[in-house]
């Protein structure tokens, strides 16, 4: 065999070996992808009835002293397996005043198991927040549709004063479609679908029982909003808008906001005339910022840290102020 033939044979063998390696890597990738899709498929096809805690739908409709039926509020809270400290703070503070509460987790990751958790067939990431909320609302509707008058969706860094929320909702009919919260303007591609804006997810938003019915039967079924991806609050706004659910004002009588998308410190210190720190351009109502920012009966604040949850709880429910007569006595 001359040198040229020998070289040709060696090159042919090398090429065959390279092809085998490439083929092996390709098969390995297919196996990995297959296992991922299998896991996702199994997540999507778990029994619906096993997701909600057994007594989640058992809410007694007690009558108040004036014999009006008691308003029933379900609170659903977005969280993750890495946010146990936040969940504990919410669980031990404001959420105690909801009639029922659910912390929304992905069943794809290790997360706490309790009477207040729902483990959803979605992957755990920020890109799947829309899926978490959609599936939770679907499960609540199909299993507990007659158990609640209102559904409050919040984040695990939102503090809600439930008594003020009840007061805000007291003159509204849950059998009529309604969508309430802190109203934002939509920008970019979202503006085409949300010319009237949408409610901030961080400040929390509220759906009536009729709105829940309409969005499950209309918005979700027509593909008006994404199942995965997008901004959760904007996507929900699209589906609610496509379902014909009206947005109701949550402004107090003096025109001040009751839902707040920022932390209390930001709302108190941000001035409308400030050059360096301007209010968010998404704000719809153009309400006041600074010391006159907020209603005397606020419903929610966002970006609240776990230690601040306990501070809010103590200051709101445990402190009283002595009303001291500060008038100076008449001289002489």
C-alpha positions as CSV (number, residue, x, y, z in Angstrom):
1,X,0.0,0.0,0.0
2,X,1.5,3.3,-1.0
3,X,1.5,6.4,1.1
4,X,-1.5,8.0,-0.6
5,X,-3.7,4.9,-0.2
6,X,-2.7,4.6,3.4
7,X,-3.6,8.2,4.1
8,X,-7.0,7.9,2.4
9,X,-7.8,4.8,4.5
10,X,-6.9,6.6,7.7
11,X,-9.0,9.7,6.8
12,X,-12.0,7.4,6.0
13,X,-11.8,5.7,9.3
14,X,-11.5,9.1,11.2
15,X,-14.5,10.4,9.4
16,X,-16.5,7.2,10.3
17,X,-15.4,7.6,13.9
18,X,-16.4,11.3,13.9
19,X,-19.8,10.4,12.5
20,X,-20.3,7.8,15.2
21,X,-19.4,10.4,17.9
22,X,-21.8,13.0,16.4
23,X,-24.6,10.3,16.2
24,X,-24.0,9.3,19.8
25,X,-24.2,12.9,21.0
26,X,-27.4,13.4,19.0
27,X,-29.0,10.3,20.6
28,X,-27.9,11.5,24.0
29,X,-29.6,14.8,23.5
30,X,-32.7,13.1,22.3
31,X,-32.8,11.0,25.4
32,X,-32.4,14.1,27.6
33,X,-35.0,16.1,25.8
34,X,-37.3,13.1,25.8
35,X,-37.1,12.8,29.6
36,X,-37.8,16.5,30.0
37,X,-40.8,16.3,27.8
38,X,-42.0,13.2,29.6
39,X,-41.7,15.0,32.9
40,X,-43.6,18.0,31.6
41,X,-46.2,15.7,30.1
42,X,-46.7,13.9,33.4
43,X,-47.0,17.3,35.2
44,X,-49.7,18.4,32.8
45,X,-51.8,15.3,33.2
46,X,-52.0,14.9,37.0
47,X,-55.4,14.5,38.4
48,X,-57.0,17.9,38.9
49,X,-58.9,16.8,42.1
50,X,-55.6,16.1,43.9
51,X,-54.3,19.7,43.5
52,X,-56.5,21.6,45.9
53,X,-56.4,20.9,49.6
54,X,-59.4,18.8,50.7
55,X,-61.3,21.5,52.7
56,X,-60.5,24.4,50.4
57,X,-64.1,24.8,49.2
58,X,-65.7,24.5,52.6
59,X,-66.4,28.1,53.6
60,X,-69.3,28.9,55.9
61,X,-71.4,31.9,54.9
62,X,-71.9,33.4,58.4
63,X,-74.2,36.3,58.8
64,X,-73.0,39.5,60.3
65,X,-74.9,41.5,62.9
66,X,-76.9,43.3,60.3
67,X,-77.9,39.9,58.8
68,X,-76.2,40.5,55.5
69,X,-74.4,37.4,54.1
70,X,-70.7,37.5,55.0
71,X,-68.4,38.3,52.1
72,X,-66.2,35.4,51.2
73,X,-62.7,36.2,49.9
74,X,-60.2,33.7,48.5
75,X,-56.6,34.9,48.5
76,X,-54.1,33.3,46.0
77,X,-50.5,34.2,46.5
78,X,-47.7,33.8,43.9
79,X,-44.5,32.3,45.5
80,X,-41.7,29.8,44.9
81,X,-39.8,27.1,46.6
82,X,-37.0,29.5,47.3
83,X,-39.2,32.0,49.1
84,X,-40.1,30.1,52.3
85,X,-39.3,33.1,54.5
86,X,-41.7,35.3,52.5
87,X,-44.4,32.6,52.6
88,X,-44.1,32.2,56.4
89,X,-44.4,36.0,56.9
90,X,-47.5,36.2,54.7
91,X,-49.0,33.1,56.3
92,X,-48.6,34.5,59.8
93,X,-49.8,38.0,59.1
94,X,-52.4,39.5,56.7
95,X,-53.5,36.2,55.0
96,X,-55.0,35.0,58.3
97,X,-57.9,37.3,57.5
98,X,-58.8,35.7,54.2
99,X,-61.6,33.2,54.2
100,X,-59.2,30.8,52.4
101,X,-55.7,31.2,51.0
102,X,-53.5,29.3,48.6
103,X,-49.8,29.7,48.0
104,X,-49.1,28.9,44.3
105,X,-46.1,26.6,43.8
106,X,-44.8,24.5,40.9
107,X,-44.9,20.7,41.4
108,X,-41.7,20.5,39.4
109,X,-39.6,21.6,42.4
110,X,-39.5,20.7,46.0
111,X,-41.8,23.0,47.9
112,X,-43.7,23.1,51.2
113,X,-46.7,20.9,51.7
114,X,-49.4,22.4,53.9
115,X,-53.2,22.9,53.9
116,X,-52.6,26.3,52.2
117,X,-50.4,25.2,49.2
118,X,-51.3,24.2,45.7
119,X,-48.7,22.4,43.6
120,X,-49.3,23.3,39.9
121,X,-48.3,21.4,36.7
122,X,-46.0,24.2,35.5
123,X,-42.3,24.7,35.5
124,X,-40.8,26.9,38.2
125,X,-39.5,30.2,36.7
126,X,-40.6,33.8,36.3
127,X,-41.7,32.9,32.8
128,X,-44.4,30.6,34.1
129,X,-46.1,33.0,36.5
130,X,-49.0,33.4,34.0
131,X,-49.4,29.7,33.9
132,X,-49.5,29.5,37.7
133,X,-52.3,32.0,38.0
134,X,-54.3,30.7,35.1
135,X,-54.3,27.1,36.4
136,X,-55.1,28.2,39.9
137,X,-58.1,30.2,38.8
138,X,-59.3,27.3,36.6
139,X,-59.0,24.8,39.6
140,X,-60.8,27.2,41.9
141,X,-63.6,27.7,39.4
142,X,-64.1,24.0,38.6
143,X,-63.9,22.9,42.2
144,X,-65.1,25.8,44.3
145,X,-67.1,28.1,42.0
146,X,-69.9,28.8,44.5
147,X,-67.7,29.0,47.6
148,X,-66.2,32.5,47.1
149,X,-67.5,36.0,46.2
150,X,-64.1,37.5,45.4
151,X,-60.7,36.3,44.4
152,X,-57.7,38.3,45.5
153,X,-54.4,37.6,43.6
154,X,-51.2,38.9,45.2
155,X,-47.5,38.3,45.4
156,X,-45.5,37.0,48.4
157,X,-44.1,40.5,49.0
158,X,-47.6,42.2,49.0
159,X,-49.2,43.3,52.3
160,X,-53.0,43.5,52.2
161,X,-55.3,45.0,54.8
162,X,-58.2,42.7,54.3
163,X,-60.7,44.8,56.4
164,X,-60.2,47.7,54.1
165,X,-60.6,45.5,51.1
166,X,-63.9,44.2,52.5
167,X,-65.0,47.8,53.0
168,X,-64.0,48.7,49.4
169,X,-66.0,45.7,48.0
170,X,-69.0,46.1,50.4
171,X,-71.2,48.1,47.9
172,X,-70.3,45.9,44.9
173,X,-72.1,42.8,43.6
174,X,-69.9,39.7,43.1
175,X,-72.5,38.3,40.7
176,X,-71.6,41.1,38.3
177,X,-68.2,40.9,36.4
178,X,-65.6,43.2,38.0
179,X,-61.8,43.6,38.0
180,X,-60.2,45.9,40.6
181,X,-56.7,47.0,41.6
182,X,-54.0,49.6,40.8
183,X,-54.5,50.6,37.1
184,X,-51.5,50.8,34.8
185,X,-51.0,52.0,31.3
186,X,-49.8,49.4,28.8
187,X,-46.8,50.1,26.5
188,X,-45.3,48.5,23.4
189,X,-47.0,45.4,22.0
190,X,-49.3,45.2,25.1
191,X,-50.9,48.6,24.2
192,X,-52.5,47.1,21.1
193,X,-54.4,44.6,23.3
194,X,-54.8,46.8,26.4
195,X,-55.7,50.3,25.3
196,X,-57.5,50.8,28.7
197,X,-54.7,49.5,30.8
198,X,-54.6,46.7,33.3
199,X,-54.2,46.1,37.0
200,X,-50.8,45.8,38.7
201,X,-50.0,42.3,39.8
202,X,-47.6,43.4,42.6
203,X,-50.3,45.7,44.2
204,X,-52.7,42.8,44.0
205,X,-55.9,42.6,41.9
206,X,-59.4,41.4,42.7
207,X,-61.9,39.4,40.5
208,X,-65.6,38.9,41.3
209,X,-67.0,35.4,41.1
210,X,-68.7,36.4,37.8
211,X,-65.4,37.7,36.4
212,X,-63.9,34.3,37.2
213,X,-66.7,32.5,35.4
214,X,-66.3,34.8,32.3
215,X,-62.5,34.6,32.0
216,X,-62.5,30.8,32.3
217,X,-65.2,30.4,29.7
218,X,-64.2,33.1,27.3
219,X,-60.7,34.7,27.7
220,X,-58.8,31.4,28.5
221,X,-60.6,29.5,25.8
222,X,-60.1,32.0,23.0
223,X,-56.4,32.3,23.4
224,X,-56.6,36.0,24.3
225,X,-53.6,35.7,26.6
226,X,-50.6,33.5,26.8
227,X,-50.5,30.3,28.8
228,X,-46.8,30.6,29.3
229,X,-44.6,33.7,29.3
230,X,-45.4,37.3,29.1
231,X,-46.0,39.6,32.1
232,X,-48.6,37.8,34.4
233,X,-50.6,40.9,35.2
234,X,-50.7,42.2,31.6
235,X,-51.6,38.7,30.3
236,X,-54.4,38.3,32.8
237,X,-55.6,41.8,31.8
238,X,-55.8,40.7,28.1
239,X,-57.9,37.7,28.9
240,X,-60.2,39.7,31.2
241,X,-60.6,42.4,28.6
242,X,-61.4,39.8,25.9
243,X,-64.1,38.4,28.3
244,X,-65.7,41.8,28.6
245,X,-64.9,42.2,32.3
246,X,-65.0,45.9,33.3
247,X,-62.3,47.6,35.4
248,X,-63.8,49.4,38.4
249,X,-62.2,52.3,40.2
250,X,-60.5,51.7,43.5
251,X,-59.8,55.4,44.2
252,X,-60.9,56.7,47.6
253,X,-63.4,59.5,47.9
254,X,-60.6,62.1,48.0
255,X,-59.1,60.7,44.8
256,X,-56.2,58.9,46.5
257,X,-55.1,55.4,45.7
258,X,-56.0,52.4,47.9
259,X,-53.8,49.8,46.0
260,X,-50.1,50.6,45.9
261,X,-47.6,49.0,43.5
262,X,-44.5,50.3,45.3
263,X,-43.3,50.0,48.9
264,X,-44.7,52.5,51.4
265,X,-41.4,54.4,51.7
266,X,-41.3,55.0,47.9
267,X,-44.9,56.3,47.9
268,X,-44.2,58.6,50.8
269,X,-40.9,60.1,49.5
270,X,-41.4,60.3,45.8
271,X,-42.5,63.8,44.8
272,X,-44.4,64.6,41.6
273,X,-42.0,67.6,41.1
274,X,-38.8,65.5,41.6
275,X,-36.5,65.6,38.5
276,X,-34.3,62.6,39.4
277,X,-37.0,60.3,40.7
278,X,-40.3,60.5,38.8
279,X,-43.4,58.4,39.3
280,X,-43.7,55.4,37.1
281,X,-44.9,56.3,33.6
282,X,-47.2,53.4,33.7
283,X,-49.4,55.0,36.3
284,X,-52.9,55.5,34.9
285,X,-54.6,57.8,37.4
286,X,-51.8,60.3,38.0
287,X,-52.6,60.5,41.6
288,X,-50.5,62.3,44.2
289,X,-47.1,61.0,45.5
290,X,-45.2,62.1,48.5
291,X,-46.8,62.6,52.0
292,X,-50.3,63.0,50.4
293,X,-50.0,59.8,48.3
294,X,-52.3,57.4,50.0
295,X,-55.8,56.9,51.2
296,X,-56.5,56.7,54.9
297,X,-57.9,53.3,54.2
298,X,-55.2,51.6,52.1
299,X,-55.7,48.1,50.8
300,X,-52.3,47.0,49.7
301,X,-48.5,47.8,49.5
302,X,-46.0,46.0,47.4
303,X,-42.2,45.2,47.8
304,X,-42.8,44.5,51.5
305,X,-39.9,42.5,53.1
306,X,-40.7,39.6,55.5
307,X,-39.5,41.6,58.6
308,X,-41.7,44.5,57.4
309,X,-44.7,42.3,57.2
310,X,-44.5,41.8,61.0
311,X,-44.0,45.5,61.5
312,X,-47.1,46.4,59.5
313,X,-49.0,43.8,61.5
314,X,-48.0,45.3,64.8
315,X,-48.5,48.9,63.8
316,X,-51.9,48.3,62.3
317,X,-53.4,46.0,64.8
318,X,-51.7,46.5,68.1
319,X,-50.9,50.2,68.5
320,X,-53.3,52.9,69.8
321,X,-52.6,56.6,70.0
322,X,-53.7,58.7,73.0
323,X,-55.6,61.8,71.8
324,X,-54.0,64.5,74.0
325,X,-55.5,68.0,74.2
326,X,-52.7,70.2,72.9
327,X,-54.5,73.5,73.3
328,X,-52.7,75.9,75.5
329,X,-54.7,77.1,78.6
330,X,-55.9,80.7,78.6
331,X,-53.2,83.0,80.0
332,X,-53.9,85.1,83.1
